[in-house]
Amino acid sequence: MNSPVSRRGFLKGSALLSGGLMVAFVVPGANRFARAAEHQNKTFAPNAFLRIAADNSVTVLLGHSEMGQGIWTGLTMLIAEELDADWSKIRVEHSPASAADYGLPAFGGMQITGGSTSTWMEFDRYRLAGATARQMLVEAAAKRFEVAPSAIRTESGVVIAGDKRATYGELADAAGQLPVPDPKTITFKETKDWKVIGKPTKRLDTPEKITGRARFGMDVQFEGLMTAMVARAPVFGATVKSFEGAAALAIPGVHKVVQVPSGVAVVAEHFWAAKLGRDALKVDWDLGPLADMSSEKLLESFRKLAATPGTSATQAGDAKANFGKAAKKIEVEYSVPYLAHAPMEPLNCTVKISAGKCEIWTGTQFQTLDQMVASKITGLKPEQVAIHTEFLGGGFGRRANPTSDFVAEAVQVAKAAGLPVKTVWAREDDIRGGYYRSMYLHKAQVGLGADDLPMSWQHVLVGQSIMAGTMLEAAMVKNGIDATSVEGVADSPYIKDLPHHQVDLHSPQTGINVLWLRSVGHTHTGFVMESLIDELATAAGKDPVEYRRTLLKAHPRHLGVLNLAVEKANWGAPLPDGHALGVAVHESFGSYVAQVAEVSQDNLAIRVHRVVCAVDCGIAVNPQSIAAQMESCITFGLGMALHSKLTVRDGGVVQSNYHDYQVLRLNEMPVVEVHIVPSSEKPGGIGEPGVPPTAPAVANAVFALTGQRLRELPLQLSGV
């Protein structure tokens, strides 16, 4: 009667009592591709992406991580389409770590989930996996039925030839004995014959999550597993001089106190003991040279850099000389703060090291890098490191970084402790000791000609490089320019079409760890560029929509989403008193998004009532998931626009949790309408492109309402 009941146990019991939908779910395990053993059980595994069992179940193995973006369903739809599978028989698992099977060419063959690449990179490969399996099943059926393969059709997991029928499960063993056909001989369905792709489809992971059966990294538990918390540096760059662990070891349940490269770890029987033990630690830190660093000092240093020539990202004509000839001149400065990823599930990683093997359970976006990092720490071969990918309770880029910091730390802790350990970060640990989106400062000088259109554009960006010093530097940093720092400016249609433009970059090193955050460089460039275009429209005395239409006349996909968004928002129609609209349009990750925000003012607070969003992401694999991701992006973007900010003081981060590092609250959520532009273009990204237009759409609406041009995030109205 006194046994503790976990949240997950309660949800599972409640679902059973209420007769809720229960969908079979298999926790990822090792050695999935032991094909000989599978064939003994009449399981057909033609490639690393799916297997078909005698019970007619089709298991799709995802090389990507599901962190709420919907690929558990979207990628599975690609296989199901070409396989002609019975959707009710579909099962999904995260794959093991394997660069050979799941590596992505665009990421140097690494297995990674990020950059809104999952669908567009896998659109052909996952369809090929399904089509290959279908062809082999047809060949097996042709032999059984003694007919030509051309006389056979497939439908919902069944192979049919006249009055003869066989299920995929019945054919699994025979199909498994056939040679895998050359990919060049495989043909895809014609678009007109699609039955799955393009149809709104409910997510396959939803039943697992609402019943509590889905396992996240934090849920991992087994006999003998310890929990650790690490006391990390209170100041950027600080190191441990010495520590005293006696008080920590006196806490009931604490077993060990060990030093690791990132700090001092307290290893205990459960979280609370580990936390109390860490609180009791006495650590003497060498604070190093960054102990007096502050946001104010950093911003001032960025401002000084912006006044000097930087490294050229793009240049044409003579922007400086033509600025001097301009009829109207705009000279402005924009800035954005450091940002944390702040996912709902704090970072955690479970590690078990034994003879000749290291097992890791975590929600990760970067499997093969984690594998390589763990192998170096343990001295094992990469293939001796098994990565069990669990569901991710949010990632936004934090669970994929070039050092695999939270995985590496967990491996170091387990190695030092000599025990299986789950290393858990409190939210305060991640807010204050994680990786961040860099602070950025933009300085722009734009000259308008007699026609009120831009004739020259000078733009300087100052912010840290996320690629410098990493294994991605060679690919992503060219001639001193980190492409992720200037994306959305250097390649902006507003700039690249001008005969006179200059975009420069400064990439200072500050000692603060920086990382990609959802929509990467577009997090700041989208805000600046779309706010600037509104400023130009104001200077020209033009309607912001009409001004954009003129500037984007040679860019039909930009225009397509812009026109759809303003049409659905009834741009120009009367609004309630005290309300105003703002617009923004931006391309990122191969997708085009326009948003119209409706705002009002409550004293000095900005209230967003409605956001109308139009998106062109190419072929829309799952419209339902696309709409959900746009809603998610807008929610994320509104948090950045209205609240989120990290402040550096005395060498460390001031904020600690959601009470002072604020994200959007439920009571602030506006009505969101999403409209998808029909397209036959190659799929673009969807998990990130909805973020960049949100802040500028709100800022532009605030200007329309109040006359205040807010050039700093988060947006803050002045009482003057």
Secondary structure, DSSP 4 states (H G I P E B T S, - for coil): ------HHHHHHHHHHHHT----------S-TT-HHHHHHTT-EEEETTEEE-TTS-EEEEESS--SSSSHHHHHHHHHHHHHT--GGGEEEEEPPP-HHHH-BGGGTTB----TT-HHHHHHHHHHHHHHHHHHHHHHHHHHHHTS-GGG-EEETTEEEETTEEEEHHHHHHHHHTSPPPPGGG--PPPGGG-SSTTS----TTHHHHHHT-S-BGGG---TT-EEEEEEE-SSTT-EEEEEE-HHHHTSTTEEEEEEETTEEEEEESSHHHHHHHHHH-EEEEE-GGGTT--HHHHHHHHHHHHTS--EEEEEES-HHHHHHT-SEEEEEEEEE-BB----SS--EEEEEEETTEEEEEE--S-HHHHHHHHHHHHT--GGGEEEEEPBPS--TTTT--TT-HHHHHHHHHHHHHTS-EEEE--HHHHHHHS-BBPPEEEEEEEEE-TTSSEEEEEEEEEE--SSTTSTTHHHHEETTEEHHHHTTTTT-HHHHT-SSEEEEEE----S--B---TTTTHHHHHHHHHHHHHHHHHHHT--HHHHHHHHTTT-HHHHHHHHHHHHHTTTTS---TTEEEEEEEEEETTEEEEEEEEEEEETTEEEEEEEEEEEE-SS-S-HHHHHHHHHHHHHHHHHHHHT--B-EETTEE---STTTS----GGGPPEEEEEEPP--SPP---SSTTSTTHHHHHHHHHHHHHS----BSSP-----
